[in-house]
Amino acid sequence: MPLVLILNGPNLNLLGQRQPEIYGRETLADVDRDCAALGQSLGLDTSLRQSNHEGQIVDWIHEARDRAQAIVINPGALTHTSVAILDALNAFEGPVIEVHISNVHKRESFRHHSYVSLRADGIIVGCGTQGYQLALRRIAALLGYSAA
């Protein structure tokens, strides 16, 4: 089965605990479970990872060049600052879908700019943790797999 890396940036390890009024009560473990189940039904293998360190995320994107067919990425605050993540994504040839749990366009103005969007094949914003599942459905379509 094609592998989809689901990469998460800083503070997403606190999902479900940090600002639940913005990010909801679901945890990253919940997201991982739901993505694995949906991925299986779509014919995709998923691997969810999270790091608070920019370089680790860049390394995972480099690794994806040889291992994965697609990337779903929620870079957290690195969305707005990381040219390094953009450069790494530009070296990845498969589809990339950017996900944000909150509607960043209803928040502080600095959150309105995304370096990742310059590379993303799609952007899902403000759909809560369901955004990850929407991203997997889009990846399945882009890779030519039927959507469940």
BALUM-741621 format. One record per residue (C-alpha): residue in three letters; residue number from 1; x, y, z. Coordinates in nm, 2 decimals. Example, Ala and Ser with C-alpha at 12.3 -4.5 7.8 and 13.67 -1.06 7.14 Angstrom:
2
ALA|1|1.23|-0.45|0.78
SER|2|1.37|-0.11|0.71
***
This chain:
148
MET|1|0.00|0.00|0.00
PRO|2|0.12|0.35|-0.07
LEU|3|0.26|0.53|0.24
VAL|4|0.13|0.87|0.35
LEU|5|0.34|1.05|0.61
ILE|6|0.13|1.27|0.84
LEU|7|0.37|1.52|0.99
ASN|8|0.29|1.75|1.28
GLY|9|0.49|2.04|1.41
PRO|10|0.54|2.22|1.74
ASN|11|0.29|2.19|2.02
LEU|12|0.06|1.94|1.84
ASN|13|0.18|1.69|2.10
LEU|14|-0.05|1.89|2.33
LEU|15|-0.36|1.85|2.12
GLY|16|-0.66|1.79|2.34
GLN|17|-0.50|1.98|2.63
ARG|18|-0.38|2.31|2.48
GLN|19|-0.65|2.56|2.41
PRO|20|-0.93|2.31|2.35
GLU|21|-1.16|2.60|2.27
ILE|22|-0.95|2.65|1.95
TYR|23|-0.81|2.30|1.88
GLY|24|-1.08|2.08|2.02
ARG|25|-1.05|1.79|2.27
GLU|26|-0.92|1.52|2.03
THR|27|-0.56|1.41|2.09
LEU|28|-0.30|1.33|1.84
ALA|29|-0.35|0.97|1.93
ASP|30|-0.71|1.00|1.83
VAL|31|-0.60|1.16|1.50
ASP|32|-0.35|0.87|1.44
ARG|33|-0.62|0.61|1.51
ASP|34|-0.87|0.77|1.28
CYS|35|-0.62|0.83|1.00
ALA|36|-0.50|0.47|1.02
ALA|37|-0.86|0.34|1.00
LEU|38|-0.95|0.56|0.71
GLY|39|-0.62|0.50|0.53
GLN|40|-0.68|0.13|0.55
SER|41|-1.02|0.17|0.39
LEU|42|-0.87|0.39|0.12
GLY|43|-0.59|0.14|0.05
LEU|44|-0.33|0.37|0.21
ASP|45|-0.07|0.30|0.48
THR|46|-0.03|0.60|0.72
SER|47|0.25|0.70|0.96
LEU|48|0.18|0.99|1.19
ARG|49|0.47|1.17|1.34
GLN|50|0.51|1.49|1.56
SER|51|0.81|1.69|1.65
ASN|52|0.87|2.03|1.82
HIS|53|1.20|2.06|1.62
GLU|54|1.21|2.20|1.27
GLY|55|1.52|2.00|1.17
GLN|56|1.34|1.67|1.26
ILE|57|1.05|1.76|1.03
VAL|58|1.29|1.85|0.75
ASP|59|1.46|1.51|0.80
TRP|60|1.13|1.33|0.78
ILE|61|1.04|1.51|0.46
HIS|62|1.38|1.40|0.31
GLU|63|1.31|1.04|0.42
ALA|64|0.97|1.06|0.25
ARG|65|1.14|1.11|-0.08
ASP|66|1.24|0.74|-0.08
ARG|67|0.96|0.59|0.13
ALA|68|0.63|0.78|0.09
GLN|69|0.40|0.86|-0.19
ALA|70|0.24|1.16|-0.02
ILE|71|0.26|1.39|0.27
VAL|72|-0.01|1.54|0.49
ILE|73|0.15|1.82|0.70
ASN|74|0.04|2.04|0.98
PRO|75|0.35|2.24|1.06
GLY|76|0.20|2.43|1.34
ALA|77|0.37|2.76|1.40
LEU|78|0.65|2.67|1.16
THR|79|0.39|2.72|0.89
HIS|80|0.46|3.10|0.91
THR|81|0.83|3.09|0.95
SER|82|1.00|2.79|0.79
VAL|83|1.16|2.83|0.46
ALA|84|1.36|2.51|0.54
ILE|85|1.03|2.31|0.55
LEU|86|0.92|2.47|0.22
ASP|87|1.26|2.39|0.06
ALA|88|1.24|2.02|0.18
LEU|89|0.88|1.99|0.05
ASN|90|0.99|2.14|-0.29
ALA|91|1.23|1.84|-0.31
PHE|92|0.95|1.59|-0.25
GLU|93|0.78|1.48|-0.57
GLY|94|0.45|1.34|-0.44
PRO|95|0.13|1.52|-0.34
VAL|96|0.14|1.74|-0.03
ILE|97|-0.17|1.85|0.16
GLU|98|-0.14|2.12|0.43
VAL|99|-0.38|2.10|0.73
HIS|100|-0.47|2.34|1.00
ILE|101|-0.71|2.25|1.27
SER|102|-0.82|2.61|1.34
ASN|103|-0.93|2.86|1.08
VAL|104|-0.60|3.06|1.07
HIS|105|-0.77|3.33|0.87
LYS|106|-0.99|3.42|1.17
ARG|107|-0.69|3.45|1.40
GLU|108|-0.39|3.68|1.43
SER|109|-0.27|3.83|1.11
PHE|110|0.07|3.67|1.13
ARG|111|-0.10|3.33|1.09
HIS|112|-0.25|3.43|0.75
HIS|113|0.08|3.37|0.57
SER|114|0.20|3.01|0.50
TYR|115|0.53|2.92|0.34
VAL|116|0.40|2.56|0.31
SER|117|0.11|2.68|0.10
LEU|118|0.36|2.77|-0.18
ARG|119|0.42|2.40|-0.23
ALA|120|0.09|2.24|-0.11
ASP|121|-0.14|2.07|-0.36
GLY|122|-0.43|2.15|-0.13
ILE|123|-0.50|2.33|0.19
ILE|124|-0.75|2.23|0.45
VAL|125|-0.82|2.50|0.72
GLY|126|-1.07|2.52|1.01
CYS|127|-1.22|2.17|0.99
GLY|128|-1.09|2.06|1.32
THR|129|-0.91|1.72|1.34
GLN|130|-1.14|1.60|1.06
GLY|131|-0.91|1.80|0.83
TYR|132|-0.66|1.51|0.84
GLN|133|-0.93|1.27|0.72
LEU|134|-1.03|1.51|0.44
ALA|135|-0.66|1.53|0.35
LEU|136|-0.63|1.16|0.32
ARG|137|-0.94|1.14|0.10
ARG|138|-0.78|1.40|-0.13
ILE|139|-0.45|1.21|-0.13
ALA|140|-0.63|0.90|-0.23
ALA|141|-0.80|1.08|-0.52
LEU|142|-0.47|1.23|-0.63
LEU|143|-0.30|0.89|-0.62
GLY|144|-0.59|0.73|-0.81
TYR|145|-0.74|0.53|-0.53
SER|146|-1.11|0.52|-0.47
ALA|147|-1.25|0.73|-0.18
ALA|148|-1.44|0.54|0.08
***
